[in-house]
């Protein structure tokens, strides 16, 4: 059986600054080709389908068209979508009955779980088309949905509660799956922060304080674990746990090669996981240098599709409007996404982080230090994390 793992599409990302609707149309075309060419049995989307709760009509049309086309590919028997921390649970609960009307493909949309483990058993256990494998699929879950107490708890204590909660629930789901489908192989999918346990919460993307879980929360009987939330393609636990990463460039830091993953499962064994490169639709280009050298640098960049420019100018200070007008006069197919000024030989990127690459907790902590002179207390961080979690969910 072949599973195509993808996630973190973030449809509707940056609709005004750097719209990616064409990039997503290109992505979906690539995924359709992979599904057909590689004879994929299961399409597994691991959350953050959309970038924001308020879904645009254009973004919804892109998703609907893709799912409709995918459902007509003969090899594809199942499509599984789980919601991430950016997705609207209410929206996908409303969408789910429409998707499950398909006569050709089994659709499963997993969202908005409550804390009751019996509900999890009813909704999260999905038999896959090879009739030998069962998927346990978990959407993004806020801590209150897991019964986690955060009052008077530090990050380590909160994390210990999270680990215990996830392990016990994954054990219960595995037991229930094997009760329904004896001798089944187990795979899991979830949207969460997971990293090798080094004693530090150093995951690249966080949602709230103390959230990062080690791969060991997934019992070894889960032969393959597909995760969403991180935007890079990485593997953990000796290749058993995988993030596919976002398959399109949503910011400058993601202008490297993007991927989807194919997991081959045979006779209860994860045979291999193959990275499938997703070609970029457009060039996302970072320029650092003089204003007069900008045109020469841009002239050698492919501009078949509108190039997105991040510019650090060292010898002048044109406004965004002035630089945009200048590029238009040069008849260059370029959209200015970000403009900064910096001293020559002192690139901003070495000393100033891009806001889009920072998590809210880091921003809050730094602002507090700048304003108060000392770092915030653990208690204050806990309260901020609770507010942040409510906003994210």
Phi and psi in degrees as a GROMACS rama.xvg file:
@    title "Ramachandran Plot"
@    xaxis  label "Phi"
@    yaxis  label "Psi"
@TYPE xy
-117.461  125.348  UNK-2
-111.599  126.962  UNK-3
-96.1997  112.875  UNK-4
-98.0745  127.518  UNK-5
-149.128  163.032  UNK-6
-177.835  -178.215  UNK-7
52.0021  49.15  UNK-8
-71.8888  -37.4427  UNK-9
54.5957  48.8486  UNK-10
-56.9417  139.88  UNK-11
82.0458  12.1562  UNK-12
-67.0394  140.319  UNK-13
43.651  56.4365  UNK-14
-65.1094  -23.0696  UNK-15
-101.66  -41.847  UNK-16
-78.7415  -50.9354  UNK-17
-144.754  72.6167  UNK-18
-59.8885  142.231  UNK-19
-121.776  21.6951  UNK-20
-60.3377  -41.966  UNK-21
-66.0229  -36.6839  UNK-22
-62.5912  -40.2004  UNK-23
-70.1461  -37.5648  UNK-24
-60.9421  -41.5387  UNK-25
-63.5546  -44.192  UNK-26
-58.1716  -47.6264  UNK-27
-65.3192  -34.5152  UNK-28
-62.7879  -42.4421  UNK-29
-64.4078  -43.0228  UNK-30
-64.5213  -39.4269  UNK-31
-61.3325  -40.685  UNK-32
-64.6254  -41.4898  UNK-33
-64.7538  -44.7774  UNK-34
-57.6262  -44.8714  UNK-35
-73.9566  -46.8377  UNK-36
-66.08  -40.496  UNK-37
-93.9499  3.33527  UNK-38
52.7568  59.4614  UNK-39
-75.1061  136.699  UNK-40
-91.3879  -37.2616  UNK-41
-132.841  128.152  UNK-42
-99.9479  120.983  UNK-43
-119.859  112.826  UNK-44
-103.253  122.642  UNK-45
-99.4999  29.2562  UNK-46
104.902  169.554  UNK-47
54.3911  54.1967  UNK-48
-65.4603  -46.4228  UNK-49
-108.337  163.168  UNK-50
-89.9497  -18.5369  UNK-51
-147.473  159.392  UNK-52
-65.5766  -40.5873  UNK-53
-82.4643  101.809  UNK-54
-81.6566  135.17  UNK-55
-81.1194  155.314  UNK-56
-63.488  -35.1364  UNK-57
-68.0103  -41.2104  UNK-58
-65.7679  -41.6908  UNK-59
-63.8772  -39.4689  UNK-60
-63.3924  -40.485  UNK-61
-59.0886  -47.1028  UNK-62
-64.3958  -46.5685  UNK-63
-61.8692  -42.438  UNK-64
-63.5903  -43.2458  UNK-65
-63.0707  -47.8302  UNK-66
-64.6483  -37.5274  UNK-67
-62.9686  -45.704  UNK-68
-66.8147  -40.8085  UNK-69
-63.6414  -39.2213  UNK-70
-65.7187  -16.5149  UNK-71
-93.5848  -0.568356  UNK-72
-79.795  123.671  UNK-73
-56.6036  -38.3954  UNK-74
-71.1203  -26.2747  UNK-75
-80.1178  116.346  UNK-76
-103.305  -26.7176  UNK-77
-139.84  142.401  UNK-78
-125.965  123.995  UNK-79
-121.178  124.607  UNK-80
-118.47  130.721  UNK-81
-118.911  148.137  UNK-82
-86.2181  148.38  UNK-83
-107.349  -174.257  UNK-84
-70.271  -16.2012  UNK-85
-87.792  -14.9746  UNK-86
-87.9369  154.185  UNK-87
-89.7357  116.12  UNK-88
-62.0797  -40.2488  UNK-89
-63.8302  -40.5282  UNK-90
-61.4887  -46.6583  UNK-91
-75.0122  -26.6809  UNK-92
-64.5848  -37.9916  UNK-93
-71.8022  -34.0517  UNK-94
-75.7265  -30.1388  UNK-95
-53.9261  -47.6659  UNK-96
-60.7584  -31.6993  UNK-97
-68.9892  -41.3989  UNK-98
-66.2832  -39.0685  UNK-99
-73.4507  -0.937998  UNK-100
-74.3262  -13.4251  UNK-101
-58.0044  135.315  UNK-102
-92.5386  -14.0416  UNK-103
-102.835  -26.4359  UNK-104
-134.573  139.079  UNK-105
-77.7467  119.182  UNK-106
-102.232  137.832  UNK-107
-135.017  123.202  UNK-108
-118.567  116.891  UNK-109
-110.735  116.131  UNK-110
-153.524  163.709  UNK-111
53.2353  50.2124  UNK-112
-75.034  142.508  UNK-113
-91.8683  -175.38  UNK-114
-79.8558  -15.7695  UNK-115
-66.529  118.184  UNK-116
-64.5253  -28.0211  UNK-117
-65.836  -35.5022  UNK-118
-65.1311  -40.0981  UNK-119
-58.9532  -43.7699  UNK-120
-62.3429  -35.9058  UNK-121
-72.3393  -36.6823  UNK-122
-104.778  -23.9254  UNK-123
-100.64  -7.22265  UNK-124
-100.557  116.473  UNK-125
-126.333  114.6  UNK-126
-70.9706  134.905  UNK-127
-95.4222  163.375  UNK-128
-66.8011  -16.4155  UNK-129
-75.9966  -6.62326  UNK-130
62.1398  15.2779  UNK-131
-123.056  -7.65733  UNK-132
-130.678  140.235  UNK-133
-123.107  134.098  UNK-134
-99.4792  132.636  UNK-135
-106.007  112.658  UNK-136
-115.513  123.698  UNK-137
-120.988  125.235  UNK-138
-75.4233  -179.869  UNK-139
-61.5726  134.968  UNK-140
-126.956  123.606  UNK-141
-73.0265  161.954  UNK-142
-64.7829  -34.1337  UNK-143
-67.0932  -26.6764  UNK-144
-70.3698  -19.5635  UNK-145
-100.305  3.25817  UNK-146
72.7073  27.2702  UNK-147
-84.7423  130.437  UNK-148
-93.3061  125.73  UNK-149
-110.286  -15.2957  UNK-150
-64.973  131.425  UNK-151
59.2564  26.8275  UNK-152
-119.416  138.547  UNK-153
-88.6253  178.237  UNK-154
-61.0269  -38.6303  UNK-155
-65.5859  -43.6651  UNK-156
-66.5903  -39.002  UNK-157
-62.6454  -43.2176  UNK-158
-63.8163  -38.2954  UNK-159
-62.9499  -40.1754  UNK-160
-63.006  -43.3655  UNK-161
-60.8367  -46.3316  UNK-162
-60.0974  -46.3042  UNK-163
-62.2838  -42.3987  UNK-164
-64.0967  -47.7485  UNK-165
-64.1135  -44.779  UNK-166
-60.1404  -47.3344  UNK-167
-64.0458  -39.2346  UNK-168
-72.0024  -39.1225  UNK-169
-67.7282  -34.3842  UNK-170
-64.5914  -44.7122  UNK-171
-64.1844  -39.3241  UNK-172
-68.2936  -37.2584  UNK-173
-64.1686  -43.2205  UNK-174
-62.0807  -43.7454  UNK-175
-65.9029  -40.1051  UNK-176
-63.0628  -41.6406  UNK-177
-73.1426  -25.7729  UNK-178
-68.4496  -41.2668  UNK-179
-75.771  -39.6731  UNK-180
-128.585  82.7017  UNK-181
-55.6614  140.894  UNK-182
66.3966  15.5742  UNK-183
-71.3635  151.898  UNK-184
-88.1773  145.655  UNK-185
-112.411  133.816  UNK-186
-128.014  159.298  UNK-187
-132.289  154.755  UNK-188
-139.818  142.917  UNK-189
-159.486  162.877  UNK-190
-119.969  101.895  UNK-191
-164.531  176.187  UNK-192
-98.5357  119.351  UNK-193
-134.912  134.403  UNK-194
-152.331  156.171  UNK-195
-57.2508  139.336  UNK-196
-78.2856  103.178  UNK-197
-114.688  13.6244  UNK-198
84.4012  -3.16962  UNK-199
-126.205  148.347  UNK-200
-89.3278  75.0573  UNK-201
-107.644  23.7082  UNK-202
-62.7911  148.057  UNK-203
-66.8553  -25.2011  UNK-204
-136.862  126.982  UNK-205
-119.87  153.797  UNK-206
-108.629  -39.0273  UNK-207
-152.607  171.027  UNK-208
-66.3816  134.088  UNK-209
71.663  24.1379  UNK-210
-88.805  -24.0717  UNK-211
-68.6223  126.217  UNK-212
-106.98  147.781  UNK-213
-79.3538  157.864  UNK-214
-58.582  -21.7415  UNK-215
-66.4032  -12.4191  UNK-216
-66.5318  -19.4026  UNK-217
-93.9564  107.264  UNK-218
-52.2484  151.339  UNK-219
-63.1818  -17.7557  UNK-220
-68.4826  -14.8585  UNK-221
-82.7656  106.752  UNK-222
-75.8037  -18.7662  UNK-223
-148.441  133.887  UNK-224
-126.653  118.794  UNK-225
-105.156  120.441  UNK-226
-118.636  150.78  UNK-227
-123.585  156.261  UNK-228
134.616  -47.6011  UNK-229
-76.3492  145.865  UNK-230
-95.9966  1.85108  UNK-231
-108.24  151.851  UNK-232
-83.9259  108.77  UNK-233
-139.911  155.797  UNK-234
-121.062  151.199  UNK-235
-131.393  165.47  UNK-236
53.3047  50.0631  UNK-237
56.8035  39.828  UNK-238
85.1693  10.0976  UNK-239
-87.0185  -31.6372  UNK-240
-112.264  130.794  UNK-241
-134.925  139.568  UNK-242
-105.688  129.437  UNK-243
-79.3696  -26.6899  UNK-244
79.8785  170.309  UNK-245
-72.5106  134.729  UNK-246
-86.4398  0.807973  UNK-247
-129.574  165.367  UNK-248
-82.6831  114.999  UNK-249
-103.207  -9.89384  UNK-250
-159.829  173.393  UNK-251
-58.5755  -38.8731  UNK-252
-64.4312  -14.9743  UNK-253
-107.092  25.97  UNK-254
-84.0715  3.60075  UNK-255
-78.0417  178.494  UNK-256
-60.4824  133.335  UNK-257
-102.316  159.621  UNK-258
-142.605  159.124  UNK-259
-118.554  170.632  UNK-260
-126.362  142.623  UNK-261
-114.206  121.571  UNK-262
-104.923  122.673  UNK-263
-100.9  119.647  UNK-264
-118.146  128.285  UNK-265
-144.337  126.768  UNK-266
52.828  43.0376  UNK-267
76.5604  12.3855  UNK-268
-125.166  136.703  UNK-269
-78.3862  101.712  UNK-270
-69.8608  -49.0677  UNK-271
-165.013  157.165  UNK-272
-121.646  122.69  UNK-273
-111.468  128.532  UNK-274
-78.4954  127.501  UNK-275
-110.268  107.058  UNK-276
-62.3406  138.612  UNK-277
-108.023  111.735  UNK-278
-60.3251  144.425  UNK-279
-70.6622  143.415  UNK-280
-76.6644  -36.2025  UNK-281
-139.887  165.139  UNK-282
-83.8258  131.021  UNK-283
-109.365  113.079  UNK-284
-119.692  134.079  UNK-285
-108.093  121.412  UNK-286
-114.183  133.304  UNK-287
-133.33  114.22  UNK-288
167.434  -162.71  UNK-289
-74.1862  157.204  UNK-290
-62.298  -41.2656  UNK-291
-72.9586  -21.9506  UNK-292
-83.7728  -6.91017  UNK-293
-64.4062  -46.6766  UNK-294
-62.6205  -43.3732  UNK-295
-60.3763  -41.2582  UNK-296
-65.8466  -38.4883  UNK-297
-74.8319  -28.6623  UNK-298
-63.9664  -21.96  UNK-299
-96.9574  0.822835  UNK-300
-90.5497  140.19  UNK-301
-61.0695  134.012  UNK-302
-132.05  30.7931  UNK-303
-58.2125  -43.7982  UNK-304
-112.789  152.003  UNK-305
-50.6595  121.304  UNK-306
-76.2686  137.5  UNK-307
-100.011  121.52  UNK-308
-108.212  129.237  UNK-309
-113.131  113.423  UNK-310
-116.786  132.195  UNK-311
-115.4  107.404  UNK-312
-95.7814  134.035  UNK-313
-104.07  -14.2834  UNK-314
-129.937  8.59557  UNK-315
-156.182  170.209  UNK-316
-135.45  62.9868  UNK-317
-69.3932  150.077  UNK-318
-75.6335  167.113  UNK-319
-56.786  -43.4762  UNK-320
-65.1818  -41.3044  UNK-321
-65.383  -43.1887  UNK-322
-69.0154  -39.1215  UNK-323
-61.9833  -42.4048  UNK-324
-65.387  -39.8854  UNK-325
-61.6306  -44.386  UNK-326
-64.7985  -36.6383  UNK-327
-65.5074  -39.3337  UNK-328
-65.3762  -30.0992  UNK-329
-79.2692  -0.547847  UNK-330
57.8181  41.6923  UNK-331
-99.1152  137.64  UNK-332
-84.6642  74.3908  UNK-333
-136.979  139.84  UNK-334
-115.736  125.272  UNK-335
-80.2098  114.538  UNK-336
-92.6059  -41.3892  UNK-337
-149.295  136.875  UNK-338
-127.185  129.755  UNK-339
-135.739  162.062  UNK-340
-119.123  140.229  UNK-341
-150.007  157.601  UNK-342
-71.9594  148.992  UNK-343
-60.7576  138.006  UNK-344
66.8598  12.3585  UNK-345
-132.349  74.3931  UNK-346
-63.3859  136.791  UNK-347
-60.0165  -33.7146  UNK-348
-62.8753  -20.2278  UNK-349
-81.8266  -17.3119  UNK-350
-126.946  -18.8605  UNK-351
-123.712  123.023  UNK-352
-81.3854  147.295  UNK-353
-72.1997  136.605  UNK-354
-57.796  -37.4066  UNK-355
-65.9297  -15.6087  UNK-356
-99.5282  3.13592  UNK-357
-105.294  147.686  UNK-358
-90.9129  155.862  UNK-359
-58.1145  -35.7444  UNK-360
-63.5713  -40.9992  UNK-361
-64.2045  -42.4435  UNK-362
-62.7036  -46.5013  UNK-363
-60.1376  -45.5498  UNK-364
-60.8021  -42.6961  UNK-365
-70.2104  -40.5119  UNK-366
-61.9759  -41.5387  UNK-367
-62.2661  -42.8749  UNK-368
-63.4498  -42.1714  UNK-369
-62.6193  -37.1623  UNK-370
-83.3202  -39.9009  UNK-371
-104.432  -17.853  UNK-372
89.0923  -18.0569  UNK-373
-127.181  156.061  UNK-374
-69.4586  154.123  UNK-375
-67.3237  153.472  UNK-376
-73.1724  162.76  UNK-377
-59.7761  -39.1255  UNK-378
-63.168  -43.4028  UNK-379
-65.231  -40.4457  UNK-380
-62.4164  -37.2785  UNK-381
-63.9274  -44.3007  UNK-382
-64.4936  -40.7521  UNK-383
-63.6284  -40.4673  UNK-384
-61.6507  -38.9101  UNK-385
-64.4939  -42.3452  UNK-386
-65.1564  -43.4523  UNK-387
-61.8574  -41.2591  UNK-388
-63.8918  -42.6182  UNK-389
-61.2352  -39.8373  UNK-390
-67.5168  -42.2295  UNK-391
-68.1579  -31.9749  UNK-392
